[in-house]
Every structure is written in structure tokens, then in C-alpha cells.
């Protein structure tokens, strides 16, 4: 049985640059290992092949595999945030050079999708009061970056 499942991120030639960017965004993060292509190929000898890195304890691998695959929102990584300041900080850093999306989604400059969301948001949508849950869902669907206070106010019916 595997000890952990490690997400592998496919890049054309930006694996090391992207890994360094992600390590700069998340606290308690580091580059673990870098490997290079050999003369056996399939890319130029000496080019970075893989970069293994950790983001706050979660291991990732970035590979310079070539231009044939790109990211889309079918796969994303969720960042649960305790405070609005956390949401604001991740949103600002990840959207720089990327694109902002709806409902807390943002694609970074490499096209990788992230969900920057408050902890407890799913509990609002599962509230036993269906009207409260509906108000929270309607508010979230109208947001780009999530505003915790506005989401809570909508759920409470005071928005």
C-alpha cells in the first residue's frame, strides 16, 4: 500500500520556476529534490526533469514533460483558510499573472487551479435550515474571491 499519494504536475519547461513560486506562497514549504534529464532524453541533457517539493507538509512533484499537456479547472487544489486575511493573501499571490474565477477559484500564472475558501463554508451549505443554506449558496455563487463576512451575513439573512 502506498504511504501517500503525491500529485504530479506537468509543465513544459517551468517546473523549477513553478515549484519555487509555490514554495514562496505557502509557509512551511521547501524544495526537496531536483533531477535532470540525461543524454538518454527525451529532453535536452541537463534540463531539469523533476522537482520534488512540499507545500506545508504536502508533497508534490513537478515535471518538465513538454508542451502537450496543460492545466485546466477539472483538477484543483483547495486551500482552507481560517481568516479573511488568509483568503486575501493567497488570492493576491496566486492570481498575480493568472486569472480570477468565480466562487473562490483562481488559476495561477501557470494555469493551475486553486480553491481559496474559508473553513466551514461547506457547513453553511449543509445547514439544517434550507433557507439559510440557500442564501449562503446564492451569495457564494455571486462572488469571485470569497468574502467571509458577506457569506455569513447572507446565510444569516442580513445581507
N, C-alpha and C positions, 0 to 999 in steps of 0.2 A: 504494500500500500504506500502511495506517495505521502511524504511528510507534509507537503504543502503544494498547492497549485500556484505556479508562477506565471503571471501574464507576460506574454512576449509581444513586443510592439515592433512592427515592421516599418522601417524607414528606407528611403532611397540612399541618402548619404549623410543624414543628420543625426544618427543615433547618439553619438557622443555629445553633440551640441544640445540635443533634447534632454538627455539624461542630466547634464549639468544644469539646464534650466529647471527641470523638475526638482532636483536636489536643492536649488536655491529657493523654490517656492514653499516647500514643506520643511518644517522643523524636524530635527532628529533624523536627518536623511544623509545618505552618503553614497559615493561610487564604491562598489565592491571589487570589480574586476573589469579589465578591458582586454579583449582578444583581437588579433589582427589576422587578416587573410594571408595565406602563404602563396607561394608560386603555383600551388595546385589550383588556385582560383576558387570560385568562379569570378571573383572581382580582383582588382589590382593588388598585387602583393604589397603588404604593409598597410593597406587601408584598414581602418577599424572595422571589425566584423561584428562583434557584440560588446555591449556594455551592460554589466550587471550592476543594478543599483537598488537601494532601499529608500522608500518613502515612508517615514515614520514607522518603520518596522515591517513594511510590506515589500517583499522582494519583487523586482521586475527585471526583464531582460529587454534591451533594445538591440535590434539587428539592422545592419545596413544591407538589406536584401535586394534592393533595386527598385525601380520606379513602377513596377507592375501592380502593386497593391497600395491603396491609400485608406485612410481612416474615414469612417462615417459614423453617424449617431446611432447606428444599430448596436454598437458597444460603447459603453461609457463607464466612468468611474465616479462613484458617489462620494462626496466629501461631507460628512455630517458635521455641522457647526453648532456650537453652543450659544454663540452670541452674534449680534448683527455686525460687530466689528470683525469677527472671523469671516463672515459671509462677504463683507465688503473687501477685505484684504485678498481673499482667494479670487474673488470675482475680478478685481482690478488686475492682479498679477496674471491670471490665466487668460483674460480677454485681451490683454495688450498684444496687438498684432494678430489677434484671432477674430472671432465673431461671437457676439452675444446672441443667445437664443431665448426662447420662452421658458417659463416655469422653472427657472433656476439652472438651465442648461447653458453651457458656454463651450465653445470649441477653441482650443489654444492655437498658437501660431503654426503648429504642426498638423492641425486638423483633428487632434484627439479630443473627444467629448468628455466633459465633466459635468456632474450634477452638484451644484453648490447649494445645499439645502440645510434648513435648521433641524436639529434633532427634535423629535416629537411631532413633526409635520404629519407623518402617517397616522399618528394617533388622532389628530384633528379630523382626518378624512374617515376614520373609523369610529367617530364619536357616536354613542348610542342615540343621540338626538340627531335624526337625519337632516333636519333643517340647519343645524349648526355645521354639520359635515358639508352640506351643500354650499353654504355661504363661504366656508373656508376653501372649498374646491374652486368655486367661481372666482374668488379673489386670486388664488394661485394661478389659475389659467390666464388671468389678465396681466400677470407680472412677467418681467424678464428676470432681473435679479430679485430674489425673494426678500421681501420686507417683513421681518418677523412681527413687528408691532401692527402693521396693517393686516397681516394674515390673522393674527389673534383678534384684532378688533372686528374684522369681518365675521369670524367664527362667533364672536360674542354678540353680533348684531348691532354694533355701534359704529360701523364704518359708513 
